[in-house]
Amino acid sequence: MEPSLIYKALSNETRRLVMLWLKNPEEFFDEQAYLNQGLNFRIGVCVGDIQAKAGLAQSVISSYLLTMQKAGLLESERIGKWTYYRRNEKTIQEFAEYIQKEL
């Protein structure tokens, strides 16, 4: 865990919103489309759905997701031509403990 990368990733409002959306994806995204494909939100949320929710260009969202993945906040899985992102709860917990102990 690299705290400075996490601070940078969380310094952007949209990236913080993505973290919130992925915490409880069933509140923010339609899981039925995933279930129809034999998937569910445990795999993550498709980049296209995140992009549509954010209302930003796909290239911007991809850049944001990559920043959060490099910081360790997100994990990704590619299935076919689609990439799905989910929170990395282990790193999030480590960061929460770091803040509680260090700050």
N, C-alpha and C positions, 0 to 999 in steps of 0.2 A: 504494500500500500504506500502510495506517494501522496501525502496530504496536499502538497502544492498543486498537483494535477487535479485533485478533487475540488479544491477551492476554485480553481480556474474554471472547471467544468460547470460548477454550480453558480458561477457569477453571472450567468445569463438566464433571464426569466423563462425563455422558452425551454431551455434545457431542464430547469427546475420543474416546469410543467410536465415535461416528458417523464421525469422521474415519478411525479405524482400519478400520471395516467397509467404508468406501468406497475405502480404499486397495487392498484385495483383495476385492472383493465376491463373487467366486466361492467364497471360503472361508466366507462368512457368509449368503449368500442363494441361492435356487434359480434358476439361470439358465434352466432348461428352460421355465418359465412365460413368460419373455421371448422365448426362441427360438420358442415356439409362436405368438407374435404378430408374428414377423418382426423382433424387436428383440434387442439384447444389452446387456451392461453398459457398453459404450462410451457409450451414451446416458445412463447413470446408473441409479440405483435408485429405484423408486417410493416416494413418501412413505408409502404404506400398508405396504410391506414394512419400511421403517425403523421406523415406529411399532410394528408387531407385534414386531419384534426388541427394541426398547427397552422394550416393555411399559408405555408411558406413553400418556396421552390424546393423540388426534390433534392437538388444539389446542396442547398443550405441545410436541410434536415439530415442528409447523409453526412455532411461535415460535422454537424452537432453530435450525431450518434457516434461517429468515429472518435470525437474528442472524449465523449463519456466512456466509450469502450477502452480507450487508451488509459483513462484515469482509473479503470477497474470497476466503474459503476454499473456497466452493462456487459452482458454476454450476448453473443449472437449465434444463430444457427441458420445455415443455408439449406433450404429444401427446394430442389429444382432451381427455378430461376428467381426465387424469392428469398429474402433474408428476414429473419424474425429476431427481434430484440426483447430481452427480459432483464430485469434487475439482477445484479450480482449481490445478493443479500449478505454474503460473507464479508465482502469488502465494505458494504454499507455499515454493517455491525462493527467491524474493526475501526472504521472512521468515527462512528458514534462514541466508541470507547476511548479513542484517541482524544477527541474533543473533551469528553468528560474528565479525562485524566490530565491532559496537558493545558487546557485553557481555563 
